[in-house]
Amino acid sequence: MKPLFIRSYKERFQSSLGEISNLYNSFYAYHPNGREAFGELLELIEKTFAERSAHLKERDAQKLNAEPAHWFLSNDLCGMSLYVDRFCGSIDELKNELDYFEKLGVNLLHLMPVFESPAEASDGGYAVSNFRKVDKRFGTLEDLKELEAEMRNRNMYLMLDIVLNHTSDQHEWAVKARQGEKVYQDHYYFFDDRAEPDEYERSMPEIFPEAAPGSFTYIKECKKWVMTVFHNYQWDLNYRNPRVFNEMLDNIFFYANLGVDILRIDAPAFIWKEKGTRCQNLPQAHALLQLIKICVQVATPGMAILAEAIVRPHEIIKYFGENDKEAEECDYAYNATQMALQWDALATGDTRVMMAAQDILLRKPFGTTWITYTRCHDDIGLGYDDYMIDNAGFTSYEHKKFLKEYYSGNYNGSPAKGALFAVNERTGDARISGSLASLCGLEAAINNNDAAAIVLSVNKILLMQAMSFFIGGTPMMFYGDESGYLNDYSYLDDEGKSYDNRWMHRPVIDWNKNENVDKPGTIEHIIFSSTQKLIGLRKSIPVIADKKNLTWLRPHNIHVAGFLRAWDDDRVYCLFNFSNRKQSITWYAFKENGMRPTKLYDHWSEQYFDVGGDNEYFVLPSYSFFILEPK
Ligand code: GLC
């Protein structure tokens, strides 16, 4: 049988109808509007395909025929995530910056939310008041369409968000709900008194305990409580109502038909709530995502979907679908575990905790992939499990305390300059804010005018980036990191931002300073040109495409993490020394996986190495990495 994604629309529709109906009815069969809403859903799918432009259908076909099995597994993709206004002002201006990305090697852009969001209560655009109108701060929908067309001409890819879990309290539905319209109150979780909210809160963790304690907000106009898991201006949508599902799917299709290649589903872990649970990662949330995926696959199959599920490792992996739904949920998930573990290894100089998590991460199904990253617009959560820390021989409480102190600059001798985010006084939990460069010590090194420390911090930056470029998945850089941006403290003067220190690592790009990327000798140039080289290497080594082809090398040295990427006869060994001293591993490490290379070429340093005897050593300088191909 032909795989679902290569069939014609009609075949896709017919063969998926049963499953769409099963999934839909598992939620809405007993809802008074359920039957009618199901009819509307099918019409919506038809209409979306009918309205999909010829060029997007052609691009769908190209993607479906691409090698490797799915276009998004390719080693040719490299992304950057950015705030349009802080990067260059407007969407229109961004069109003029496409050369900059091409120069660097970036061919996938994640535009942080550009749809309408109230400036004073926006959560960086994640409180959307109109899912179809581009916020005038960034430009117009026309500008976005022009940008998409230009990117398509250049063979670049576009990623946008759908904020599925909540709307802004100024969204039309919320405005009407506040005025007392029951139909719209039913789009959210509304309660007459505190009885049910209290029940929910007994088991719900707080997301922003400092800025937005609790998970419900009192709305005085209608004298009711509404669920607000994130900030009090972000009202949680109620997917028990089929109208909410249909409306949001319609928005998803709207983005698909704009030409979005990857849809980032914001906070999918939260979309279903059940009293007595943490209200995260519930089976119903997964079923809703499976329903979205199958509808997308029928109507707009060129759009991949990405789960932004920043949860425990064994929960993240479920967003790819499991058991009979394996590889039938999200195409992508963020490898938040690996990201945090790289920060762990960088601070401790020890890779054992990172290793302890890998058996779970390797469970990712074939045909799905990660977004790999070192930094993004959010904080770094130490979201891996305590048992991983314990298995590595540490005490989890002390270990996490050390990491928090190390990165917030409270550990004697730490060069990192960051801050604690979302500190929960009750549980002691906290996450970490700070830019890649500042957390790697560049800010302190520059402030101290310490040339050696500058070199060291640049090496750390590149080590962190290299690992996420080669480990498998689509790397997503964060804007500014390509030129070593330090923390930006100007957010403290802005009332709409000062309560949220994640703004310290969301810089406003100074293009005069950024011209240094072309001036040899400057820090910006060193970081930019090295990043450019890393991206070029990634694209030139086909075995880096994510075909579930990663084998970790046995830990011959706890300071060094190494993996083999292999496909047929192609092999690349990638090694990373996280310690501040030179380290060595026996040459035997290269001979364990069915091959005994005699010569290795390092693509990064452009050197050859003769493979020595098992009693001899390969030496890695402090914070160095190697991309070694047998020759
Ligand atoms: C996601 C976003 C984060 C936002 C939250 C609520 O986690 O990445 O920035 O605060 O969702 O929408």
Residues whose N, C-alpha, C, O or C-beta is under 5 A from the ligand:
A	BS01	GLC	D123 Y126 F230 D266 A267 D378
